[in-house]
Amino acid sequence: MTVTVSMHFVNELFRGVPVAESARGGYLERAGISPFLLTATHGRVTVDQFSTLYRLLVNEYDDETPGFFARPLRGGTLKLLCLSVLEAPTLKVALHRYTLFFRIVLDDFGYEYSVEDGLLRVALVEHRPPVGSRILVHELMLKLFHGIASWMIARKIPLLKMECAYPQPAHSADYLYFYPGKVSFERRQTAIYIDAALFEQPIRQTKKHLGAFLRRAPADWFYVSFEDRVVSHRVREHLSRHLASSGSVHDVAGALHMSVRTLARRLAAEGTHFQAVKDEFRRDFAIQALTRTERSLSAIADELGFQDLACFSRAFKAWTGNSPAAYRRATTSLPKPPGAIP
């Protein structure tokens, strides 16, 4: 999974739990995250590192939404939620049970849904402000629904648009990869819109599939690639396979069977451009390689298509605020995360 997330997600995750600043380093190190990243300009971590930290806090505080709400969701809540919806015949019935479940277990938060003009709208309902970071709670609880719904019907559900009940945050560029679709801010409610035809999709997962899904939480519902629909994701997928041999805009446009002008227009419609997508991919690849492997800096620079190590170092510092050497030094004393390779 070559994708990284802003340190916003890490910093804000600590907001709802009573972890002293001096104790945060211990949790970060167990997740394979260098504590220096807490204050690093443009610091980023892998989705797996964030997910590991999330699970550590869940286990420590026996709360599957660590400090988000006035009432904790004790260990096993997510499993019970999934079991309650898996027996539904369709996504429509499952969504009704999903909203009812949160009405029962939480007093200060819930979901509501409606169908209009062929769109299914699923919105977050705040009965009172969350205890934890409001933006993070909205981001993760919306992704929780999207991830579980996609998993249940064994199909990646495209988000047609998303509305956010908060101002545009500094890390909103990440939304292109977590909430594919048109995103608007400072709206009345936080909500997502999907094709209402998906309402009738049958539930395809069973209890025997649940264990693997829960073990990967929250990674499996936090990030879902839409390379088959979103052009920026298709560009990333091509670069992940062919960066060294065909990583130019002309190469990628040809591989995607469109002209350079059409590719530029399609990416602009998604709020980005080719060089930004390429740089984001190279940034994420570099962070993965620096934190999960022992490949030399020169080898990483070569894999990413840089002329030399100096060019790579300048680019990495522009992306993250730190040199690749500093990034690696900060993590060499940490325990290797699961799946690290030489």
C-alpha positions as CSV (number, residue, x, y, z in Angstrom):
1,M,0.0,0.0,0.0
2,T,2.1,2.9,-1.3
3,V,0.2,5.8,0.3
4,T,1.0,8.1,3.2
5,V,-1.1,10.5,5.3
6,S,-0.6,13.9,6.9
7,M,0.6,14.0,10.5
8,H,-2.7,15.7,11.1
9,F,-4.2,12.2,11.5
10,V,-1.6,11.3,14.1
11,N,-1.6,14.5,16.1
12,E,-5.4,14.7,16.2
13,L,-5.7,11.1,17.2
14,F,-4.1,12.0,20.6
15,R,-6.6,14.8,21.2
16,G,-9.4,12.6,22.7
17,V,-7.3,10.4,25.0
18,P,-5.5,11.4,28.2
19,V,-1.9,10.7,26.9
20,A,0.7,13.1,28.4
21,E,2.9,14.7,25.9
22,S,5.9,12.9,27.4
23,A,4.2,9.5,26.9
24,R,3.3,10.0,23.3
25,G,6.7,9.0,22.1
26,G,6.3,5.5,23.5
27,Y,3.1,4.9,21.4
28,L,4.7,6.4,18.3
29,E,7.8,4.2,18.6
30,R,5.7,1.1,19.0
31,A,3.9,2.1,15.8
32,G,7.2,2.6,14.1
33,I,6.7,6.4,13.9
34,S,9.6,8.7,14.8
35,P,8.5,11.2,17.5
36,F,10.3,13.9,15.7
37,L,7.5,13.8,13.1
38,L,5.1,15.4,15.6
39,T,6.7,18.7,14.9
40,A,8.1,18.1,11.4
41,T,7.0,20.4,8.7
42,H,4.8,18.5,6.3
43,G,5.5,15.3,8.2
44,R,3.8,12.2,6.9
45,V,3.4,8.5,7.9
46,T,2.2,5.4,6.1
47,V,-1.4,4.2,6.4
48,D,-0.1,1.1,8.1
49,Q,1.8,3.1,10.7
50,F,-1.3,5.2,11.4
51,S,-3.4,2.1,11.7
52,T,-1.0,0.5,14.1
53,L,-1.1,3.6,16.3
54,Y,-4.9,3.6,16.1
55,R,-5.0,0.0,17.3
56,L,-2.6,0.6,20.1
57,L,-4.8,3.4,21.5
58,V,-7.9,1.3,21.0
59,N,-6.4,-1.5,23.1
60,E,-4.9,0.8,25.7
61,Y,-8.2,2.6,26.4
62,D,-10.7,-0.1,25.5
63,D,-12.4,2.2,23.1
64,E,-12.7,1.5,19.4
65,T,-13.2,5.2,18.8
66,P,-10.4,6.3,21.1
67,G,-11.7,9.3,23.0
68,F,-14.0,10.5,20.1
69,F,-17.2,10.5,22.2
70,A,-18.5,10.9,25.7
71,R,-19.3,7.2,25.8
72,P,-16.5,4.8,24.8
73,L,-17.2,2.0,22.3
74,R,-15.7,-1.0,24.1
75,G,-13.6,-3.7,22.4
76,G,-15.8,-5.9,20.2
77,T,-18.2,-3.1,19.2
78,L,-17.1,-3.0,15.6
79,K,-17.4,-6.8,15.4
80,L,-20.9,-6.6,16.8
81,L,-21.8,-3.9,14.3
82,C,-20.5,-6.0,11.4
83,L,-22.3,-9.1,12.6
84,S,-25.6,-7.1,12.9
85,V,-25.4,-5.9,9.2
86,L,-24.0,-9.1,7.6
87,E,-27.3,-10.9,7.8
88,A,-29.1,-8.2,5.9
89,P,-30.2,-9.2,2.4
90,T,-29.2,-5.8,0.8
91,L,-27.2,-2.7,1.4
92,K,-30.5,-0.8,2.0
93,V,-31.4,-3.1,4.9
94,A,-27.8,-3.1,6.2
95,L,-27.7,0.8,6.2
96,H,-30.9,0.9,8.3
97,R,-29.4,-1.5,10.8
98,Y,-26.1,0.5,10.8
99,T,-27.9,3.8,11.7
100,L,-30.0,2.0,14.3
101,F,-26.9,0.5,15.9
102,F,-25.2,3.9,16.5
103,R,-28.5,5.3,17.7
104,I,-28.4,2.6,20.4
105,V,-24.7,2.8,21.4
106,L,-24.0,6.5,21.2
107,D,-25.9,9.5,22.7
108,D,-23.9,12.3,21.1
109,F,-23.4,11.1,17.5
110,G,-25.2,9.2,14.8
111,Y,-25.9,8.7,11.0
112,E,-28.9,9.5,8.9
113,Y,-29.6,8.8,5.2
114,S,-32.0,9.9,2.5
115,V,-32.6,9.2,-1.2
116,E,-33.3,12.0,-3.7
117,D,-32.8,12.4,-7.4
118,G,-31.1,9.0,-7.7
119,L,-28.5,9.8,-5.0
120,L,-28.2,8.1,-1.6
121,R,-27.0,10.7,1.0
122,V,-25.4,9.5,4.2
123,A,-24.8,12.2,6.7
124,L,-23.2,12.5,10.2
125,V,-25.5,13.8,13.0
126,E,-24.0,15.6,15.9
127,H,-26.3,15.7,18.9
128,R,-23.5,17.4,20.8
129,P,-19.9,18.2,19.8
130,P,-17.5,15.2,19.9
131,V,-15.0,15.0,22.7
132,G,-12.1,14.3,20.3
133,S,-10.9,16.3,17.4
134,R,-14.0,17.2,15.4
135,I,-12.5,17.1,12.0
136,L,-10.8,13.8,12.6
137,V,-14.0,12.3,14.0
138,H,-15.9,13.4,10.9
139,E,-13.2,12.1,8.6
140,L,-12.9,8.7,10.2
141,M,-16.5,8.0,11.0
142,L,-17.5,8.8,7.4
143,K,-14.8,6.5,6.1
144,L,-15.9,3.8,8.6
145,F,-19.3,3.7,6.9
146,H,-17.8,3.9,3.4
147,G,-15.3,1.2,4.1
148,I,-17.8,-1.2,5.8
149,A,-20.4,-0.7,3.0
150,S,-17.8,-1.3,0.3
151,W,-16.5,-4.4,2.0
152,M,-20.1,-5.8,2.6
153,I,-21.0,-5.7,-1.1
154,A,-17.4,-6.7,-2.2
155,R,-17.3,-3.6,-4.4
156,K,-15.5,-0.3,-4.1
157,I,-18.3,2.3,-3.8
158,P,-17.5,5.5,-5.7
159,L,-18.3,8.7,-3.8
160,L,-20.0,11.1,-6.2
161,K,-19.5,14.0,-3.8
162,M,-18.7,14.8,-0.2
163,E,-19.8,17.8,1.9
164,C,-17.8,18.8,5.0
165,A,-19.2,20.7,7.9
166,Y,-15.9,22.5,8.6
167,P,-13.5,24.8,6.8
168,Q,-11.0,23.4,4.3
169,P,-8.1,21.9,6.3
170,A,-4.5,22.2,5.3
171,H,-4.3,18.5,4.6
172,S,-7.2,18.5,2.2
173,A,-5.0,17.3,-0.7
174,D,-5.2,13.9,0.9
175,Y,-9.0,13.8,0.3
176,L,-8.3,13.0,-3.3
177,Y,-7.1,9.5,-2.2
178,F,-9.6,8.9,0.7
179,Y,-12.8,10.5,-0.6
180,P,-12.7,10.3,-4.4
181,G,-15.3,12.7,-5.8
182,K,-16.2,16.4,-5.6
183,V,-15.5,17.8,-2.1
184,S,-16.9,21.0,-0.7
185,F,-16.4,22.6,2.7
186,E,-18.3,24.7,5.3
187,R,-21.6,22.9,4.6
188,R,-24.5,22.3,6.9
189,Q,-23.6,18.6,7.6
190,T,-20.8,16.3,6.7
191,A,-22.2,13.8,4.2
192,I,-21.3,11.6,1.2
193,Y,-23.4,10.9,-1.8
194,I,-23.4,7.6,-3.8
195,D,-25.5,6.1,-6.6
196,A,-28.8,5.1,-5.1
197,A,-28.9,2.0,-7.3
198,L,-26.3,0.5,-5.0
199,F,-29.0,0.4,-2.3
200,E,-30.2,-2.8,-3.8
201,Q,-26.8,-4.5,-4.0
202,P,-26.8,-7.9,-2.0
203,I,-24.5,-8.4,0.9
204,R,-21.8,-10.7,-0.3
205,Q,-19.6,-11.1,2.8
206,T,-20.1,-13.7,5.5
207,K,-18.9,-14.3,9.0
208,K,-15.9,-16.3,7.8
209,H,-14.6,-13.2,6.1
210,L,-15.0,-10.9,9.1
211,G,-11.9,-11.8,11.0
212,A,-9.5,-10.7,8.3
213,F,-11.4,-7.5,7.8
214,L,-11.2,-6.6,11.5
215,R,-7.5,-7.5,11.8
216,R,-6.8,-4.9,9.1
217,A,-8.9,-2.2,10.6
218,P,-8.7,0.7,10.2
219,A,-6.4,0.4,7.1
220,D,-8.9,-1.5,5.0
221,W,-11.7,1.0,5.4
222,F,-9.5,4.1,5.6
223,Y,-7.9,3.8,2.2
224,V,-9.5,2.3,-0.9
225,S,-7.9,2.8,-4.3
226,F,-10.2,3.7,-7.1
227,E,-7.7,3.2,-10.0
228,D,-10.5,1.9,-12.2
229,R,-12.5,5.1,-12.0
230,V,-10.5,8.1,-10.7
231,V,-7.8,9.3,-13.1
232,S,-5.4,10.4,-10.5
233,H,-5.5,6.9,-9.0
234,R,-4.9,5.3,-12.4
235,V,-1.9,7.6,-12.8
236,R,-0.5,6.4,-9.4
237,E,-1.2,2.8,-10.3
238,H,0.8,3.2,-13.6
239,L,3.7,4.9,-11.8
240,S,3.8,2.2,-9.2
241,R,4.5,-0.4,-11.9
242,H,6.3,1.6,-14.6
243,L,7.9,4.7,-13.0
244,A,11.5,3.9,-14.0
245,S,10.6,2.9,-17.6
246,S,7.7,5.1,-18.5
247,G,7.0,7.8,-16.0
248,S,6.7,10.8,-18.2
249,V,3.3,12.5,-18.8
250,H,3.4,11.3,-22.5
251,D,4.1,7.7,-21.3
252,V,1.3,7.8,-18.8
253,A,-1.2,9.5,-21.2
254,G,-0.5,6.8,-23.8
255,A,-0.9,4.0,-21.3
256,L,-4.2,5.4,-20.2
257,H,-5.3,5.7,-23.9
258,M,-5.8,9.4,-23.9
259,S,-3.9,12.5,-25.2
260,V,-1.7,14.6,-22.9
261,R,-4.3,17.4,-23.2
262,T,-7.2,15.1,-22.2
263,L,-5.2,13.7,-19.3
264,A,-4.5,17.3,-18.1
265,R,-8.2,18.1,-18.4
266,R,-9.3,15.0,-16.5
267,L,-6.8,15.6,-13.7
268,A,-7.8,19.3,-13.5
269,A,-11.4,18.2,-13.0
270,E,-10.2,16.2,-10.0
271,G,-8.4,19.3,-8.6
272,T,-4.9,18.2,-9.4
273,H,-2.3,18.0,-12.2
274,F,0.2,15.4,-13.5
275,Q,3.3,16.7,-11.7
276,A,1.5,16.9,-8.4
277,V,0.2,13.3,-8.7
278,K,3.7,12.1,-9.7
279,D,5.4,14.0,-6.8
280,E,2.8,12.7,-4.3
281,F,3.5,9.1,-5.5
282,R,7.3,9.6,-5.3
283,R,7.0,11.2,-1.9
284,D,4.9,8.3,-0.6
285,F,7.2,5.7,-2.2
286,A,10.2,7.3,-0.6
287,I,8.7,7.4,2.8
288,Q,7.7,3.8,2.5
289,A,11.2,2.8,1.4
290,L,12.9,4.9,4.1
291,T,10.8,3.5,7.0
292,R,10.2,-0.1,5.8
293,T,13.4,-1.1,4.0
294,E,17.1,-0.8,4.3
295,R,17.7,0.2,0.7
296,S,20.3,2.9,0.2
297,L,19.3,6.5,-0.4
298,S,21.1,6.3,-3.8
299,A,19.1,3.2,-4.7
300,I,15.8,4.9,-3.7
301,A,16.7,8.0,-5.7
302,D,17.5,5.9,-8.8
303,E,14.2,3.9,-8.5
304,L,12.3,7.2,-8.4
305,G,14.0,8.5,-11.5
306,F,16.2,11.3,-10.0
307,Q,19.4,12.2,-11.7
308,D,21.4,11.9,-8.5
309,L,21.1,11.8,-4.7
310,A,21.3,15.6,-4.4
311,C,18.2,16.1,-6.6
312,F,16.3,13.5,-4.6
313,S,17.3,15.1,-1.3
314,R,16.1,18.5,-2.4
315,A,12.8,17.2,-3.6
316,F,12.2,15.1,-0.5
317,K,12.9,18.2,1.7
318,A,10.5,20.2,-0.3
319,W,7.8,17.5,0.2
320,T,8.3,16.8,3.9
321,G,10.5,19.6,5.4
322,N,13.3,17.1,6.1
323,S,16.0,15.4,4.2
324,P,15.7,11.7,3.5
325,A,18.8,11.1,5.6
326,A,17.2,12.8,8.6
327,Y,14.0,10.9,8.0
328,R,15.9,7.6,8.1
329,R,18.1,8.5,11.1
330,A,15.0,9.3,13.1
331,T,13.6,5.8,12.5
332,T,16.7,3.6,12.7
333,S,16.4,3.1,16.4
334,L,12.7,2.2,16.3
335,P,11.4,-1.4,16.1
336,K,10.7,-2.4,12.5
337,P,7.0,-2.5,11.8
338,P,5.4,-5.7,10.7
339,G,6.1,-6.5,7.0
340,A,9.4,-4.6,6.9
341,I,11.7,-6.0,4.3
342,P,15.5,-5.6,3.7
